[in-house]
Amino acid sequence: MSKFKIRILESEDWQLYKMIRLCSLKESPDSFGATYEQESLLSDSDWFSRFQPNSDVAVALPLIAESDGHVLGLAWGLIHKSDLKTTHIYQMWVLPEARGKGVASKLLDEIKAWALNEKCSSIALSVTASNTAAVGLYRTRGFITVGQLEELRAGSGLYVQPMIMSFNAA
């Protein structure tokens, strides 16, 4: 794999986002609250609308990692209006053949820099508890477990572990 870059997805990238999101749901069905079956039924306007202002979201940072025109990973940073001090990470996923090559770390770096610029004091996420590689990555990046395990989705039998990274006040 050659070098990769991280870029922000814009609303005109909605079809690319749809493709990579559906790919992530199909490849890693135990990593997300949504399922491939659910999201594959969404209309094109539903996909496009994910890039439009939302009553709950103050600001969003949809990112992809790319190399030579191929998407390697996806992550969304979101700050909810109800908590302007916490950035949340959703939809974090890296193509299997790109794992272990720094893609996830670079996506995390971009979200952290953005969160600090937005004056947030922490980053929160939930990770499937049985995904030891992802849990390990987040721990090495400074996340700690918080709270109790939560059901991934009704009837899945899988649980997610909330994690948080707090920034030290300067």
C-alpha positions as CSV (number, residue, x, y, z in Angstrom):
1,M,0.0,0.0,0.0
2,S,1.3,3.4,-0.9
3,K,0.9,6.4,1.3
4,F,-2.6,7.4,2.2
5,K,-4.3,10.7,2.9
6,I,-7.2,11.7,5.0
7,R,-9.8,14.0,3.6
8,I,-13.2,15.4,4.6
9,L,-16.2,14.1,2.8
10,E,-18.4,16.8,1.3
11,S,-22.1,16.5,0.5
12,E,-21.2,15.8,-3.2
13,D,-19.3,12.7,-2.0
14,W,-22.6,11.1,-0.7
15,Q,-22.3,8.2,-3.2
16,L,-18.8,7.4,-2.2
17,Y,-19.9,7.6,1.4
18,K,-22.8,5.2,0.7
19,M,-20.4,2.7,-1.0
20,I,-17.9,2.7,1.9
21,R,-20.5,2.7,4.6
22,L,-22.3,-0.3,3.1
23,C,-19.0,-2.1,2.6
24,S,-18.1,-1.5,6.2
25,L,-21.5,-2.9,7.4
26,K,-21.2,-5.9,5.2
27,E,-17.5,-6.7,6.1
28,S,-17.8,-5.9,9.9
29,P,-21.4,-6.6,10.8
30,D,-20.6,-7.0,14.5
31,S,-19.0,-3.5,14.8
32,F,-22.0,-1.2,14.3
33,G,-25.4,-0.6,15.7
34,A,-26.9,-0.4,12.2
35,T,-26.9,-3.3,9.9
36,Y,-26.2,-3.7,6.2
37,E,-29.8,-4.9,5.7
38,Q,-31.2,-1.7,7.3
39,E,-29.0,0.8,5.5
40,S,-29.0,-0.9,2.1
41,L,-32.8,0.1,2.0
42,L,-32.1,3.8,2.4
43,S,-33.0,6.0,-0.5
44,D,-30.4,8.2,-2.2
45,S,-32.0,11.3,-0.5
46,D,-31.5,9.6,2.9
47,W,-27.8,9.1,2.1
48,F,-27.4,12.7,0.9
49,S,-29.3,14.1,3.9
50,R,-26.6,12.7,6.3
51,F,-24.4,15.6,5.1
52,Q,-27.1,18.2,5.9
53,P,-27.6,20.1,9.1
54,N,-29.4,18.1,11.8
55,S,-31.3,19.3,14.8
56,D,-29.1,17.2,17.2
57,V,-25.7,17.8,15.6
58,A,-23.8,21.0,16.2
59,V,-21.0,20.1,13.8
60,A,-19.7,17.0,12.0
61,L,-16.4,15.8,10.5
62,P,-16.9,13.0,8.1
63,L,-13.5,11.6,7.1
64,I,-12.2,9.0,4.7
65,A,-8.7,7.6,4.2
66,E,-7.7,7.1,0.6
67,S,-4.7,5.7,-1.3
68,D,-4.4,5.9,-5.1
69,G,-8.2,6.5,-5.5
70,H,-9.1,3.6,-3.2
71,V,-11.0,4.2,0.1
72,L,-9.2,2.5,3.0
73,G,-11.2,3.8,6.0
74,L,-14.1,5.9,7.3
75,A,-14.8,7.7,10.6
76,W,-17.3,10.5,11.6
77,G,-16.6,12.9,14.3
78,L,-19.7,14.6,15.7
79,I,-20.4,17.2,18.3
80,H,-24.0,17.1,19.6
81,K,-25.8,20.3,20.5
82,S,-26.6,18.7,23.9
83,D,-22.9,18.4,24.8
84,L,-20.6,20.8,23.0
85,K,-17.6,19.7,25.0
86,T,-17.5,16.1,23.8
87,T,-16.6,14.9,20.3
88,H,-18.1,11.5,19.5
89,I,-16.6,9.0,17.0
90,Y,-19.0,7.0,14.9
91,Q,-18.7,4.6,12.0
92,M,-14.9,4.0,12.5
93,W,-13.8,1.3,10.1
94,V,-10.7,0.3,8.1
95,L,-10.6,-2.0,5.2
96,P,-9.2,-5.4,6.4
97,E,-6.1,-5.3,4.1
98,A,-5.3,-1.7,5.4
99,R,-5.5,-2.6,9.1
100,G,-2.3,-2.4,11.1
101,K,-0.8,0.2,8.7
102,G,-1.7,3.4,10.6
103,V,-4.9,4.3,8.9
104,A,-7.1,4.1,12.1
105,S,-4.5,6.1,14.0
106,K,-4.4,8.8,11.4
107,L,-8.2,9.0,11.4
108,L,-8.1,9.4,15.2
109,D,-5.4,12.0,15.0
110,E,-7.5,14.1,12.6
111,I,-10.6,13.8,14.8
112,K,-8.5,14.7,17.9
113,A,-7.0,17.8,16.3
114,W,-10.5,18.8,15.2
115,A,-12.0,18.2,18.6
116,L,-9.3,20.4,20.2
117,N,-9.9,23.1,17.7
118,E,-13.6,22.9,18.5
119,K,-12.7,23.4,22.2
120,C,-13.9,20.0,23.3
121,S,-12.5,18.4,26.4
122,S,-13.0,14.8,25.5
123,I,-13.6,12.2,22.7
124,A,-16.1,9.4,23.3
125,L,-16.8,6.2,21.4
126,S,-18.2,2.8,21.9
127,V,-16.4,-0.3,20.6
128,T,-17.6,-3.9,20.4
129,A,-16.1,-5.4,23.5
130,S,-15.0,-8.7,21.8
131,N,-13.0,-6.7,19.1
132,T,-9.8,-6.9,21.0
133,A,-7.8,-5.3,18.2
134,A,-10.0,-2.2,18.2
135,V,-10.1,-2.0,22.0
136,G,-6.3,-2.3,22.1
137,L,-5.9,0.5,19.5
138,Y,-8.1,2.8,21.5
139,R,-6.3,2.0,24.7
140,T,-2.9,2.7,23.2
141,R,-4.3,6.0,21.9
142,G,-5.3,7.2,25.4
143,F,-8.9,6.0,25.7
144,I,-10.1,4.4,28.9
145,T,-13.2,2.3,29.5
146,V,-16.1,4.1,31.2
147,G,-19.5,2.8,32.3
148,Q,-21.1,-0.5,31.8
149,L,-21.2,-2.7,28.7
150,E,-24.2,-1.9,26.5
151,E,-26.1,-4.1,24.0
152,L,-24.8,-3.4,20.4
153,R,-28.4,-3.7,19.1
154,A,-31.4,-5.6,20.2
155,G,-31.0,-9.4,19.9
156,S,-27.4,-9.3,18.7
157,G,-25.9,-10.9,21.8
158,L,-22.9,-8.6,21.4
159,Y,-21.9,-5.7,23.7
160,V,-20.1,-2.5,23.2
161,Q,-17.8,-0.8,25.7
162,P,-18.0,3.0,26.0
163,M,-14.6,4.6,26.1
164,I,-13.4,8.1,26.5
165,M,-10.2,10.2,26.0
166,S,-10.1,13.3,28.1
167,F,-7.8,16.1,27.3
168,N,-5.6,17.6,30.0
169,A,-6.4,21.2,30.7
170,A,-3.4,23.4,29.8
